[in-house]
Amino acid sequence: MSTKWSRILVLVCSTRPNALGPAVASWLTETLAPSAHTLDVDLVPVSLADLHLPFLDEEEHPARGIYHHEHTRRWSKTVAAADGFIVVSPEYNYGMPATLKNALDFLGAEWAWKPMGFVSYGNTSAGTRAVQHAKQVTSTLRLVPLGSTVALRISETLPQGSFQPAAHHARVAVDMLEELVRVAKVLAPLRDHGQAIPGPLPGSYAQRLHPDDGPHVTVLQRCCWVEEAVANNTLQLPALRESPAEVREWLTAWHGTGLWHAGRLLGMVRARRQGNALHIGRLAVAPDLRGRGLGRWLLHIAEGQGSGCSRLMLSTGAASSHNLAFYQRQGYVPLAHAADVSASGKGEVRLGKDLTA
Ligand SMILES: Cc1cc2nc3c(=O)[nH]c(=O)nc-3n(C[C@H](O)[C@H](O)[C@H](O)COP(=O)(O)O)c2cc1C
């Protein structure tokens, strides 16, 4: 499985024998390869011809996501796993090819909140009428069509009979990929919403934090650990000092849960198993939202990952009387002889809660 940040499908739309489409797609993927590497993107060419999709033959409206045919389920999985698309399309009779319209019509939610860029080709119009046509349809599916497009005039790209777009086409293609990745990142919270669980505040939702949430987590923990620093009279607290890169690192090693509302990270917690114990930490709620039960809610979410564990463990500053009282109310007890002293010389209290009855 790829560890790249995003997976972008390059949809090759023409299916005719000896079509120009595959040559356009090869030029595009070769041109974009260095940028794709820098942007941490997997570019995956998908020829619509290889999908063997018949004309739409599903009984239910695609919005219901009930698919009776294997070809639809396969296509659904492919599109659902993508973060964005680049369509390589000819213009047929001033419109998009029927293959593209059909492939779009087969699915519903799988397309939603993902950016779509276009590389069109044709005669005088360079395929731009096909793009306009497609944009009208794709926006209905909640796809987000990009402003940048690559438009290739066939007469200018086939000077010696072989496909050779000019250098400025390559530059526009790179710009388009950069725009695609920027938009895909911004849209990520909307896409992930399906896997989220509703949070305790209206419109809020919780979902697993991923490494790309590093900047949000860094801001939240820096503002939340100021009180800890004051209470314990130290600035040597990792949560205050970690860089976004360091946060990104622990986000891969821990199971973090974020509570979000409209793109803002309201609270978080992290957990990971060690032997029979589940270690919980970095429980934080934005200062303006304290006293509404969000911390308790997040703690219970983290504790839910402890099935099969015999003990829950966490720690807090020895002088964090508010936190200590909170954890004790939630059933945690300070561990005997566990007030260890950190490198900074400031005390930390470890607390545990047994899960075995
Ligand atoms: C059915 C059909 C309709 C076409 N209509 C247009 C058109 O409206 N505008 C245009 O610029 N070229 C049009 N062309 C010419 C195509 O741009 C050209 O044949 C191109 O190579 C088609 O892409 P493909 O080879 O990947 O199928 C049409 C070609 C076909 C086969």
The ligand as an SDF file (V2000), in Angstrom:
LIG
                    3D

 31 33  0  0  0  0  0  0  0  0999 V2000
  -16.8220   11.0560  -32.9550 C   0  0  0  0  0  0  0  0  0  0  0  0
  -15.8310   12.1690  -33.0820 C   0  0  0  0  0  0  0  0  0  0  0  0
  -16.2280   13.4610  -32.8930 C   0  0  0  0  0  0  0  0  0  0  0  0
  -15.3080   14.4930  -32.9480 C   0  0  0  0  0  0  0  0  0  0  0  0
  -15.7100   15.7740  -32.6790 N   0  0  0  0  0  0  0  0  0  0  0  0
  -14.7870   16.7340  -32.5300 C   0  0  0  0  0  0  0  0  0  0  0  0
  -15.1640   18.0210  -32.0350 C   0  0  0  0  0  0  0  0  0  0  0  0
  -16.2960   18.3020  -31.7670 O   0  0  0  0  0  0  0  0  0  0  0  0
  -14.1810   18.9410  -31.8720 N   0  0  0  0  0  0  0  0  0  0  0  0
  -12.8710   18.6650  -32.1700 C   0  0  0  0  0  0  0  0  0  0  0  0
  -12.0230   19.5340  -31.9720 O   0  0  0  0  0  0  0  0  0  0  0  0
  -12.5050   17.4700  -32.6640 N   0  0  0  0  0  0  0  0  0  0  0  0
  -13.4230   16.4910  -32.8250 C   0  0  0  0  0  0  0  0  0  0  0  0
  -13.0470   15.2640  -33.2780 N   0  0  0  0  0  0  0  0  0  0  0  0
  -11.6640   15.0420  -33.6830 C   0  0  0  0  0  0  0  0  0  0  0  0
  -10.8620   14.6360  -32.4640 C   0  0  0  0  0  0  0  0  0  0  0  0
  -10.4220   15.7620  -31.7930 O   0  0  0  0  0  0  0  0  0  0  0  0
   -9.6620   13.7810  -32.8490 C   0  0  0  0  0  0  0  0  0  0  0  0
  -10.0840   12.7110  -33.6770 O   0  0  0  0  0  0  0  0  0  0  0  0
   -8.9660   13.1950  -31.6300 C   0  0  0  0  0  0  0  0  0  0  0  0
   -7.8690   12.4290  -32.0140 O   0  0  0  0  0  0  0  0  0  0  0  0
   -9.9480   12.3440  -30.8430 C   0  0  0  0  0  0  0  0  0  0  0  0
   -9.3440   11.8220  -29.6950 O   0  0  0  0  0  0  0  0  0  0  0  0
   -9.0130   10.2660  -29.5550 P   0  0  0  0  0  0  0  0  0  0  0  0
   -8.0730    9.9440  -30.6910 O   0  0  0  0  0  0  0  0  0  0  0  0
   -8.3120   10.1220  -28.2430 O   0  0  0  0  0  0  0  0  0  0  0  0
  -10.2990    9.5330  -29.6520 O   0  0  0  0  0  0  0  0  0  0  0  0
  -13.9610   14.2220  -33.2550 C   0  0  0  0  0  0  0  0  0  0  0  0
  -13.5640   12.9040  -33.4540 C   0  0  0  0  0  0  0  0  0  0  0  0
  -14.4780   11.8890  -33.3560 C   0  0  0  0  0  0  0  0  0  0  0  0
  -14.0290   10.4680  -33.5370 C   0  0  0  0  0  0  0  0  0  0  0  0
  1  2  1  0
  2  3  1  0
  2 30  2  0
  3  4  2  0
  4  5  1  0
  4 28  1  0
  5  6  2  0
  6  7  1  0
  6 13  1  0
  7  8  2  0
  7  9  1  0
  9 10  1  0
 10 11  2  0
 10 12  1  0
 12 13  2  0
 13 14  1  0
 14 15  1  0
 14 28  1  0
 15 16  1  0
 16 17  1  0
 16 18  1  0
 18 19  1  0
 18 20  1  0
 20 21  1  0
 20 22  1  0
 22 23  1  0
 23 24  1  0
 24 25  2  0
 24 26  1  0
 24 27  1  0
 28 29  2  0
 29 30  1  0
 30 31  1  0
M  END
$$$$
